[in-house]
Amino acid sequence: MGFKIGLDLGSTAIKMVLVKGDKVEWSRLVATAPGQEALALDLVKGALTERGLGDGDIENIAATGYGKKLMTSAGHTVDEISANATGLFKLSSGRCRTIINIGGQDLKVINLTEKGKVADFKMNDKCAAGTGRFFEQAARILDTPLESFGEMSKLADEPLELNSTCVVFAESEIVSLLAKGVPKERIIKGLHHSVARRVANLLGRHKVPNDGDIYLDGGPSQNVGLLEALEDELLMEVKVLPNPQYTVAFGAAISGY
Ligand code: ADP
């Protein structure tokens, strides 16, 4: 007994954490594909095998994320906004007041109360611009791994001003910039700034807290170039915790007790 599992069935990746007390003991992700419950249960099986645990050691399985309802074997489900707030508030030792979550297909800004509850949130899930999907497409066109975007954008002095805010148009804009011989580094830095401006718009400057910290999480927060662009656009420090793609799964695991 004593172990809890949090599963975040996201649009792009299914993330799992195995938690004891408030500590993450094991985490892994797999790309989202049809048969999400089976994929999630494979992660559970992997964790139990690797840790030498049995079903009886697991107190509860909590599911969150847009595919949470598919996880019929979960003990309970938690909405992803609350799971994100719970997870980041705990991991930040109560310092977090605003979360910017960039996922595979949406962008969220969540404001927290001083007790770590959701005060309000805004979401942009109508358009892929400013989401992980946008970066994935750019990586494909630029023929450059997403994992190196952060380091590459540091090599550029000035970001390129990208005119297209729509993914489809941005795609053809990138193609023509490459054809003109514009260095990839500048294009990547420009992409980071265009996403950062979208985030700044969604955030609204009046919403920036003055009694706590602002955190970025979700898969794209592993990109240090995006973080730098965001700090430039917001003119303030934005924090990223280790393993920022797992915050929501962690929040689900520790919710409801
Ligand atoms: P969701 O919960 O919607 O599935 P995630 O928070 O798991 O989304 O984020 C998925 C996105 O994270 C991918 O679309 C990809 O753009 C981005 N991503 C994943 N790993 C990295 C990385 N190492 N560097 C930059 N971006 C990454």
Residues whose N, C-alpha, C, O or C-beta is under 5 A from the ligand:
A	BS01	ADP	G10 S11 T12 A13 I102 G103 G104 Q105 G132 R133 F135 E136 L146 E147 G218 G219 P220 Q222 N223 Q245
